[in-house]
């Protein structure tokens, strides 16, 4: 369920707005998204992490909403942090000292129609556009070529770096 009604917010998003579809495998991670942030391991980012919006592919952990993209949120800022800073209640996690991109995001917006994965696919990150997200009938439709997407600045430790 979105954090607030969509109203006309979706109408204000340009079709060519860059969107990064991100996988969410645990309900606790979706709770963090509702709290306004998402994390990506720095050493596991295989695609450009440049987007104006993040959309979220929910896995089997989400029962009726599983295997689909239903929500997105605007990217506000991107920073760097250690996992132990992001998730202090897991200080002994094997990746506790790993660095992560931390996306600060706006409220969740619900798509008018969910984008399902009609076949089981291994999804991590999919760079796409808002227009593609709205017209896709299956998650495979999101992999179509997108125009070049500008970089988003990262603010970490007081230094403005580029992702």
C-alpha positions in Angstrom: 0.0 0.0 0.0 1.4 3.4 -0.9 2.3 5.9 1.9 -0.1 8.5 0.5 -2.7 8.7 -2.3 -1.2 9.2 -5.7 -3.4 12.0 -6.8 -1.9 13.4 -10.0 1.7 12.7 -8.9 2.2 10.1 -11.7 0.9 12.6 -14.3 3.8 14.9 -13.4 6.5 12.3 -14.2 8.0 12.7 -17.7 7.9 9.5 -19.9 11.7 9.7 -20.4 12.4 10.0 -16.6 15.1 7.4 -15.8 13.9 4.6 -13.5 16.0 1.9 -11.8 14.0 -1.2 -11.0 15.4 -2.7 -7.8 14.8 -6.1 -6.3 13.3 -6.4 -2.8 13.6 -9.8 -1.2 12.6 -9.2 2.4 9.7 -7.5 4.1 12.1 -5.8 6.4 13.7 -4.1 3.4 10.3 -2.9 2.2 9.8 -1.4 5.6 13.0 0.5 5.1 11.7 1.7 1.7 8.6 2.9 3.4 10.8 4.7 5.9 12.5 6.5 3.0 15.6 4.7 1.9 17.0 1.8 -0.2 20.5 0.3 -0.2 22.7 -1.2 -2.9 26.1 -2.9 -2.1 28.8 -0.8 -3.7 30.8 -3.8 -4.8 27.7 -5.5 -6.4 26.4 -2.7 -8.6 26.6 -4.1 -12.1 24.5 -1.4 -13.9 24.7 2.4 -13.8 22.9 3.5 -10.6 21.6 6.6 -12.1 17.9 7.3 -11.9 15.3 9.9 -10.9 13.1 7.2 -9.6 13.4 3.7 -8.0 10.8 1.1 -8.7 10.6 -2.1 -6.7 10.4 -5.7 -7.9 8.9 -7.7 -5.0 9.9 -11.4 -4.7 8.1 -14.4 -3.3 8.3 -13.0 0.2 5.4 -10.6 -0.6 2.6 -13.2 -1.1 -0.1 -11.6 -3.3 2.2 -8.9 -4.5 5.1 -11.2 -5.4 6.9 -11.3 -8.7 5.9 -7.9 -9.8 6.7 -4.1 -9.8 3.9 -2.1 -8.2 5.5 0.9 -6.5 8.1 3.6 -7.2 9.6 6.5 -5.4 11.5 9.6 -6.4 15.2 9.7 -5.6 16.1 12.6 -3.4 19.8 12.0 -2.7 22.4 9.3 -2.9 25.1 8.8 -0.4 27.6 6.2 0.8 27.4 4.4 4.2 28.6 1.2 5.8 26.0 -1.6 6.3 26.4 -1.4 10.1 25.4 2.3 9.9 22.4 1.5 7.8 21.2 -1.5 9.8 22.6 -1.1 13.3 20.6 -4.1 14.7 22.7 -6.5 12.6 26.2 -5.5 13.7 27.6 -9.1 13.2 26.3 -9.6 9.7 29.0 -10.9 7.3 28.8 -7.7 5.2 28.6 -5.3 8.2 31.7 -3.4 7.1 30.8 -3.3 3.4 30.0 0.0 1.8 26.6 0.7 0.3 24.9 3.3 -1.8 22.1 4.8 0.3 19.2 6.2 -1.8 17.1 8.6 0.1 13.7 8.4 -1.5 10.3 10.1 -1.4 6.9 8.6 -0.6 5.9 5.4 -2.4 3.6 5.9 -5.4 1.6 3.0 -6.7 1.6 2.2 -10.4 -1.8 2.2 -12.1 -1.1 -1.4 -13.3 1.5 -3.7 -11.8 4.2 -5.1 -14.0 4.3 -8.8 -13.5 7.0 -11.4 -14.2 5.0 -14.0 -16.0 7.9 -16.5 -15.9 10.3 -16.9 -13.0 13.3 -14.6 -13.7 16.3 -13.7 -11.7 16.0 -9.9 -11.3 18.5 -7.5 -9.6 18.5 -4.1 -11.3 16.9 -3.0 -14.5 17.6 0.5 -15.9 14.5 1.7 -17.7 12.3 4.8 -18.1 9.0 5.8 -16.6 7.2 5.5 -20.0 8.5 1.9 -20.3 7.3 1.1 -16.8 3.8 2.3 -17.6 3.5 0.4 -20.9 5.2 -2.9 -19.9 3.0 -5.9 -19.9 5.8 -8.1 -18.4 9.0 -7.4 -16.6 11.0 -8.5 -19.7 9.6 -5.4 -21.5 11.6 -3.2 -19.2 14.9 -4.4 -20.7 14.4 -2.5 -23.9 17.1 0.1 -24.7 16.7 3.4 -22.8 18.2 6.7 -23.7 21.4 7.8 -22.0 20.8 8.7 -18.4 22.7 11.5 -16.6 24.7 10.7 -13.4 23.3 11.4 -10.0 25.6 13.1 -7.5 26.5 11.1 -4.3 27.0 13.0 -1.1 29.2 11.1 1.4 31.5 12.2 4.2 31.0 15.8 3.1 32.4 15.2 -0.4 30.3 15.3 -3.6 31.3 12.3 -5.7 29.7 10.8 -8.8 28.1 7.4 -8.9 
